[in-house]
């Protein structure tokens, strides 16, 4: 076997391995999608059936309007509205605050900068259960329990991971660009907005996407702070399909779950180019 053939065989085996690994991740999603269009009597059959005998696309409509007049309907659209509001506020706060803090750590010189950055990174090692009770006590003292504020206000105070990601990206941008802007009379804020932010779109897209996914899928936060069903988010609202009528309509639950993950897939599809560029943290050469 020639060296070229060996190289081609290696590439082929690598592709086969990647396809097999991808199938492990795709199978649960395919099972969710097929179950979402099955009749209820085919969702728990043994052996499992991948292809339903009859495709019931009306399950998606029934999932949105699931319930009865006696026991009440699950306000799926209300859950979706609440989730969209919280996610938009969270993403906005995360992008703005993390960009400002990371710019300070990367481009400005002030006493104790490196020490404060080290302390900021150290907060990543503190697990959430350690601060869960004190944080809840703080928000209860502020009177925010039962409102959306505990879920989006913290995003305006930045996070260690996003600060680190943006700082590393900002450091790859030549200082000569900032110095040229200052020579032209630009203030520090003007330099940040007109010079740094346009060049940092890939990194900002990564922060926005990670924040979007975290906020959209957040279950613990809404479970702790939200007490009224009218304020529930989609992640908490999915539980209602298992508890409202005593039994679990798996086909409707899978249909609702498919609608919940659809926005994440759409956002990633349109933002994947910026996402990959931001992860690479290439900056300017």
Beta strands, then each sheet from edge to edge (+ up, - down):
strand 1: 67-68
strand 2: 72-73
sheet 1: 1+ 2-
end
